[in-house]
Amino acid sequence: MRQQQATTVVPLPLATVERQLRDVESWSEFLQGIGSIRYTSHERYLFTLADGRDHRELKMVVKLRYQDHCFVWHGLSGPAMRGTLKLTAVDDRHTALTLVVATMPAGLRSGWAEMIMPSMSTAMVDVCLLEKHLIRRCTSDAGVSAPT
């Protein structure tokens, strides 16, 4: 199982970040390899993978652990996939975001390729995309044009 972790700090208060991230269906905008996310029922979502030739649907559980401001998710079927997105207030205007993603290769060939070939951290790319996503959404909600 491959696990990746990355952290960034966004110039937004914790409550604002948490409110924006409750829209789980928007996560496909910053999680690489996820083409779309569709709500199906309480804490249940259908993640559509769009990673190269891999186009599968995974049934996922996504929960917000309110006490520690942490989103957690895991697959109900298919290859193992799980993650956490922990929010921590740095001060009243900044929030640290720590993304941890763990995936099991879909097949033997993928497993061998993962062991042999070096891979870049998709978690780092995801948190950069997440930061842009949050700033864009929050500035558009406030009626301010997003910085370029």
PyRosetta script that sets phi, psi and omega in degrees:
from pyrosetta import init, pose_from_sequence

init()
pose = pose_from_sequence("MRQQQATTVVPLPLATVERQLRDVESWSEFLQGIGSIRYTSHERYLFTLADGRDHRELKMVVKLRYQDHCFVWHGLSGPAMRGTLKLTAVDDRHTALTLVVATMPAGLRSGWAEMIMPSMSTAMVDVCLLEKHLIRRCTSDAGVSAPT")
pose.set_psi(1, 132.3)
pose.set_omega(1, 179.3)
pose.set_phi(2, -96.9)
pose.set_psi(2, 129.7)
pose.set_omega(2, 178.7)
pose.set_phi(3, -122.7)
pose.set_psi(3, 135.0)
pose.set_omega(3, 178.2)
pose.set_phi(4, -129.5)
pose.set_psi(4, 150.2)
pose.set_omega(4, -179.4)
pose.set_phi(5, -141.8)
pose.set_psi(5, 142.3)
pose.set_omega(5, 176.0)
pose.set_phi(6, -151.2)
pose.set_psi(6, 151.0)
pose.set_omega(6, -179.0)
pose.set_phi(7, -133.5)
pose.set_psi(7, 145.7)
pose.set_omega(7, 173.0)
pose.set_phi(8, -145.6)
pose.set_psi(8, 166.1)
pose.set_omega(8, 176.2)
pose.set_phi(9, -120.9)
pose.set_psi(9, 128.8)
pose.set_omega(9, 178.9)
pose.set_phi(10, -108.1)
pose.set_psi(10, 147.7)
pose.set_omega(10, -178.5)
pose.set_phi(11, -83.2)
pose.set_psi(11, 54.8)
pose.set_omega(11, -179.0)
pose.set_phi(12, -139.5)
pose.set_psi(12, 146.4)
pose.set_omega(12, 177.8)
pose.set_phi(13, -67.6)
pose.set_psi(13, 153.7)
pose.set_omega(13, -178.9)
pose.set_phi(14, -52.7)
pose.set_psi(14, -47.4)
pose.set_omega(14, -177.1)
pose.set_phi(15, -61.2)
pose.set_psi(15, -37.7)
pose.set_omega(15, 179.3)
pose.set_phi(16, -66.8)
pose.set_psi(16, -45.6)
pose.set_omega(16, 179.9)
pose.set_phi(17, -62.0)
pose.set_psi(17, -47.5)
pose.set_omega(17, -179.0)
pose.set_phi(18, -61.1)
pose.set_psi(18, -41.8)
pose.set_omega(18, 179.8)
pose.set_phi(19, -62.0)
pose.set_psi(19, -43.7)
pose.set_omega(19, 179.9)
pose.set_phi(20, -65.9)
pose.set_psi(20, -38.7)
pose.set_omega(20, -176.7)
pose.set_phi(21, -76.5)
pose.set_psi(21, -12.3)
pose.set_omega(21, 174.9)
pose.set_phi(22, -65.4)
pose.set_psi(22, -18.0)
pose.set_omega(22, 174.7)
pose.set_phi(23, -82.3)
pose.set_psi(23, 77.2)
pose.set_omega(23, -175.1)
pose.set_phi(24, -59.5)
pose.set_psi(24, -32.7)
pose.set_omega(24, -178.5)
pose.set_phi(25, -63.2)
pose.set_psi(25, -19.2)
pose.set_omega(25, 178.3)
pose.set_phi(26, -84.5)
pose.set_psi(26, -7.6)
pose.set_omega(26, -176.6)
pose.set_phi(27, -62.1)
pose.set_psi(27, -24.2)
pose.set_omega(27, 179.9)
pose.set_phi(28, -64.1)
pose.set_psi(28, -15.1)
pose.set_omega(28, 177.6)
pose.set_phi(29, -74.1)
pose.set_psi(29, -18.2)
pose.set_omega(29, -179.2)
pose.set_phi(30, -129.8)
pose.set_psi(30, -8.5)
pose.set_omega(30, 176.0)
pose.set_phi(31, -95.9)
pose.set_psi(31, 110.4)
pose.set_omega(31, -179.1)
pose.set_phi(32, -62.2)
pose.set_psi(32, 141.8)
pose.set_omega(32, 178.1)
pose.set_phi(33, 87.1)
pose.set_psi(33, -6.3)
pose.set_omega(33, 178.0)
pose.set_phi(34, -104.3)
pose.set_psi(34, 114.5)
pose.set_omega(34, -178.7)
pose.set_phi(35, -77.7)
pose.set_psi(35, -39.8)
pose.set_omega(35, 179.2)
pose.set_phi(36, -159.7)
pose.set_psi(36, 161.4)
pose.set_omega(36, 177.0)
pose.set_phi(37, -135.2)
pose.set_psi(37, 130.9)
pose.set_omega(37, -179.1)
pose.set_phi(38, -128.1)
pose.set_psi(38, 130.3)
pose.set_omega(38, 176.7)
pose.set_phi(39, -69.1)
pose.set_psi(39, 133.9)
pose.set_omega(39, 177.9)
pose.set_phi(40, -116.3)
pose.set_psi(40, -39.0)
pose.set_omega(40, 176.4)
pose.set_phi(41, -166.9)
pose.set_psi(41, -177.4)
pose.set_omega(41, -176.1)
pose.set_phi(42, -47.3)
pose.set_psi(42, 116.5)
pose.set_omega(42, 178.0)
pose.set_phi(43, 60.5)
pose.set_psi(43, 15.8)
pose.set_omega(43, -179.5)
pose.set_phi(44, -118.4)
pose.set_psi(44, 135.0)
pose.set_omega(44, -178.1)
pose.set_phi(45, -138.9)
pose.set_psi(45, 156.5)
pose.set_omega(45, 174.1)
pose.set_phi(46, -110.6)
pose.set_psi(46, 111.0)
pose.set_omega(46, 178.2)
pose.set_phi(47, -92.3)
pose.set_psi(47, 126.2)
pose.set_omega(47, 175.5)
pose.set_phi(48, -100.6)
pose.set_psi(48, 116.1)
pose.set_omega(48, 179.4)
pose.set_phi(49, -78.6)
pose.set_psi(49, 136.5)
pose.set_omega(49, 177.3)
pose.set_phi(50, -137.7)
pose.set_psi(50, 69.6)
pose.set_omega(50, -174.4)
pose.set_phi(51, -120.3)
pose.set_psi(51, 94.5)
pose.set_omega(51, -177.6)
pose.set_phi(52, 65.9)
pose.set_psi(52, -121.8)
pose.set_omega(52, 179.7)
pose.set_phi(53, -88.8)
pose.set_psi(53, -4.5)
pose.set_omega(53, -176.9)
pose.set_phi(54, -86.3)
pose.set_psi(54, 106.1)
pose.set_omega(54, 178.6)
pose.set_phi(55, -126.2)
pose.set_psi(55, 85.5)
pose.set_omega(55, -179.8)
pose.set_phi(56, -122.1)
pose.set_psi(56, 163.4)
pose.set_omega(56, 173.7)
pose.set_phi(57, -111.3)
pose.set_psi(57, 133.1)
pose.set_omega(57, 179.0)
pose.set_phi(58, -119.2)
pose.set_psi(58, 130.8)
pose.set_omega(58, 173.9)
pose.set_phi(59, -81.1)
pose.set_psi(59, 125.6)
pose.set_omega(59, -174.4)
pose.set_phi(60, -127.5)
pose.set_psi(60, 151.1)
pose.set_omega(60, 171.2)
pose.set_phi(61, -106.6)
pose.set_psi(61, 129.7)
pose.set_omega(61, 177.5)
pose.set_phi(62, -126.7)
pose.set_psi(62, 124.1)
pose.set_omega(62, -178.9)
pose.set_phi(63, -127.2)
pose.set_psi(63, 147.9)
pose.set_omega(63, 170.6)
pose.set_phi(64, -104.9)
pose.set_psi(64, 117.4)
pose.set_omega(64, 174.3)
pose.set_phi(65, -88.0)
pose.set_psi(65, 98.3)
pose.set_omega(65, -173.1)
pose.set_phi(66, -58.8)
pose.set_psi(66, -40.1)
pose.set_omega(66, -173.9)
pose.set_phi(67, -62.1)
pose.set_psi(67, -31.1)
pose.set_omega(67, 179.8)
pose.set_phi(68, -120.5)
pose.set_psi(68, 17.5)
pose.set_omega(68, 175.8)
pose.set_phi(69, 50.0)
pose.set_psi(69, 54.5)
pose.set_omega(69, -175.2)
pose.set_phi(70, -134.3)
pose.set_psi(70, 126.3)
pose.set_omega(70, 172.6)
pose.set_phi(71, -90.6)
pose.set_psi(71, 134.1)
pose.set_omega(71, 177.4)
pose.set_phi(72, -128.6)
pose.set_psi(72, 145.7)
pose.set_omega(72, 177.2)
pose.set_phi(73, -146.1)
pose.set_psi(73, 154.1)
pose.set_omega(73, 175.9)
pose.set_phi(74, -157.0)
pose.set_psi(74, 155.3)
pose.set_omega(74, -179.4)
pose.set_phi(75, -80.3)
pose.set_psi(75, 149.1)
pose.set_omega(75, 176.3)
pose.set_phi(76, -96.0)
pose.set_psi(76, -19.9)
pose.set_omega(76, 179.3)
pose.set_phi(77, -154.7)
pose.set_psi(77, 168.6)
pose.set_omega(77, 179.4)
pose.set_phi(78, 80.2)
pose.set_psi(78, -165.3)
pose.set_omega(78, -180.0)
pose.set_phi(79, -60.6)
pose.set_psi(79, 144.9)
pose.set_omega(79, -179.0)
pose.set_phi(80, -61.8)
pose.set_psi(80, 131.5)
pose.set_omega(80, 177.0)
pose.set_phi(81, -148.8)
pose.set_psi(81, 127.8)
pose.set_omega(81, 177.7)
pose.set_phi(82, -150.6)
pose.set_psi(82, 161.0)
pose.set_omega(82, 180.0)
pose.set_phi(83, -163.4)
pose.set_psi(83, 165.5)
pose.set_omega(83, 173.7)
pose.set_phi(84, -138.2)
pose.set_psi(84, 147.3)
pose.set_omega(84, 174.1)
pose.set_phi(85, -131.8)
pose.set_psi(85, 101.8)
pose.set_omega(85, -174.5)
pose.set_phi(86, -96.4)
pose.set_psi(86, 130.1)
pose.set_omega(86, 178.1)
pose.set_phi(87, -108.0)
pose.set_psi(87, 131.9)
pose.set_omega(87, 179.6)
pose.set_phi(88, -135.2)
pose.set_psi(88, 126.1)
pose.set_omega(88, 177.6)
pose.set_phi(89, -69.2)
pose.set_psi(89, 124.7)
pose.set_omega(89, 174.7)
pose.set_phi(90, -84.7)
pose.set_psi(90, -45.9)
pose.set_omega(90, 172.0)
pose.set_phi(91, -155.4)
pose.set_psi(91, -167.2)
pose.set_omega(91, -175.0)
pose.set_phi(92, -73.5)
pose.set_psi(92, -6.1)
pose.set_omega(92, -179.4)
pose.set_phi(93, -125.6)
pose.set_psi(93, 2.8)
pose.set_omega(93, -178.1)
pose.set_phi(94, -137.1)
pose.set_psi(94, 143.6)
pose.set_omega(94, -180.0)
pose.set_phi(95, -130.4)
pose.set_psi(95, 132.1)
pose.set_omega(95, 173.8)
pose.set_phi(96, -88.1)
pose.set_psi(96, 136.7)
pose.set_omega(96, 178.1)
pose.set_phi(97, -118.8)
pose.set_psi(97, 123.8)
pose.set_omega(97, 176.9)
pose.set_phi(98, -119.0)
pose.set_psi(98, 118.3)
pose.set_omega(98, -179.7)
pose.set_phi(99, -105.7)
pose.set_psi(99, 127.1)
pose.set_omega(99, 174.1)
pose.set_phi(100, -125.1)
pose.set_psi(100, 124.0)
pose.set_omega(100, -179.1)
pose.set_phi(101, -127.1)
pose.set_psi(101, 133.0)
pose.set_omega(101, 176.9)
pose.set_phi(102, -126.6)
pose.set_psi(102, 131.1)
pose.set_omega(102, 179.8)
pose.set_phi(103, -134.7)
pose.set_psi(103, 148.5)
pose.set_omega(103, 174.2)
pose.set_phi(104, -104.6)
pose.set_psi(104, 131.5)
pose.set_omega(104, 178.8)
pose.set_phi(105, -54.3)
pose.set_psi(105, 145.5)
pose.set_omega(105, -175.8)
pose.set_phi(106, -70.5)
pose.set_psi(106, -24.5)
pose.set_omega(106, -178.5)
pose.set_phi(107, -156.0)
pose.set_psi(107, 179.2)
pose.set_omega(107, -178.7)
pose.set_phi(108, -61.2)
pose.set_psi(108, -44.7)
pose.set_omega(108, -179.8)
pose.set_phi(109, -60.8)
pose.set_psi(109, -44.5)
pose.set_omega(109, 178.8)
pose.set_phi(110, -63.0)
pose.set_psi(110, -39.2)
pose.set_omega(110, 179.0)
pose.set_phi(111, -63.0)
pose.set_psi(111, -44.5)
pose.set_omega(111, 177.9)
pose.set_phi(112, -64.7)
pose.set_psi(112, -43.8)
pose.set_omega(112, -179.9)
pose.set_phi(113, -61.3)
pose.set_psi(113, -39.3)
pose.set_omega(113, -179.9)
pose.set_phi(114, -66.1)
pose.set_psi(114, -37.3)
pose.set_omega(114, -180.0)
pose.set_phi(115, -72.5)
pose.set_psi(115, -36.9)
pose.set_omega(115, -173.5)
pose.set_phi(116, -85.4)
pose.set_psi(116, -43.8)
pose.set_omega(116, -174.0)
pose.set_phi(117, -93.6)
pose.set_psi(117, 134.7)
pose.set_omega(117, 175.8)
pose.set_phi(118, -67.6)
pose.set_psi(118, 144.5)
pose.set_omega(118, 179.3)
pose.set_phi(119, -125.9)
pose.set_psi(119, 144.1)
pose.set_omega(119, 177.9)
pose.set_phi(120, -78.6)
pose.set_psi(120, 161.5)
pose.set_omega(120, -178.7)
pose.set_phi(121, -78.0)
pose.set_psi(121, 105.8)
pose.set_omega(121, 175.9)
pose.set_phi(122, -70.8)
pose.set_psi(122, -25.2)
pose.set_omega(122, 178.4)
pose.set_phi(123, -62.7)
pose.set_psi(123, -38.1)
pose.set_omega(123, 179.1)
pose.set_phi(124, -66.5)
pose.set_psi(124, -42.2)
pose.set_omega(124, 177.2)
pose.set_phi(125, -63.8)
pose.set_psi(125, -42.0)
pose.set_omega(125, -180.0)
pose.set_phi(126, -60.4)
pose.set_psi(126, -42.9)
pose.set_omega(126, -179.3)
pose.set_phi(127, -70.0)
pose.set_psi(127, -31.5)
pose.set_omega(127, 174.9)
pose.set_phi(128, -65.6)
pose.set_psi(128, -44.1)
pose.set_omega(128, 176.7)
pose.set_phi(129, -64.5)
pose.set_psi(129, -37.5)
pose.set_omega(129, 178.7)
pose.set_phi(130, -63.2)
pose.set_psi(130, -43.5)
pose.set_omega(130, 179.1)
pose.set_phi(131, -59.7)
pose.set_psi(131, -47.0)
pose.set_omega(131, 178.3)
pose.set_phi(132, -62.7)
pose.set_psi(132, -41.6)
pose.set_omega(132, 179.5)
pose.set_phi(133, -59.0)
pose.set_psi(133, -48.5)
pose.set_omega(133, -178.8)
pose.set_phi(134, -64.6)
pose.set_psi(134, -45.0)
pose.set_omega(134, -179.1)
pose.set_phi(135, -64.7)
pose.set_psi(135, -42.3)
pose.set_omega(135, 178.6)
pose.set_phi(136, -61.9)
pose.set_psi(136, -46.7)
pose.set_omega(136, -179.0)
pose.set_phi(137, -65.8)
pose.set_psi(137, -41.8)
pose.set_omega(137, -177.2)
pose.set_phi(138, -71.1)
pose.set_psi(138, -36.8)
pose.set_omega(138, 178.7)
pose.set_phi(139, -72.8)
pose.set_psi(139, -34.2)
pose.set_omega(139, 178.1)
pose.set_phi(140, -71.9)
pose.set_psi(140, -34.0)
pose.set_omega(140, 176.0)
pose.set_phi(141, -64.9)
pose.set_psi(141, -33.3)
pose.set_omega(141, -178.2)
pose.set_phi(142, -87.8)
pose.set_psi(142, -3.7)
pose.set_omega(142, 179.9)
pose.set_phi(143, 79.2)
pose.set_psi(143, 19.6)
pose.set_omega(143, 179.5)
pose.set_phi(144, -107.1)
pose.set_psi(144, 141.7)
pose.set_omega(144, 178.0)
pose.set_phi(145, -74.8)
pose.set_psi(145, 142.0)
pose.set_omega(145, -176.0)
pose.set_phi(146, -70.4)
pose.set_psi(146, 142.3)
pose.set_omega(146, 177.2)
pose.set_phi(147, -67.9)
pose.set_psi(147, 149.9)
pose.set_omega(147, 179.5)
pose.set_phi(148, -107.7)
pose.dump_pdb("model.pdb")
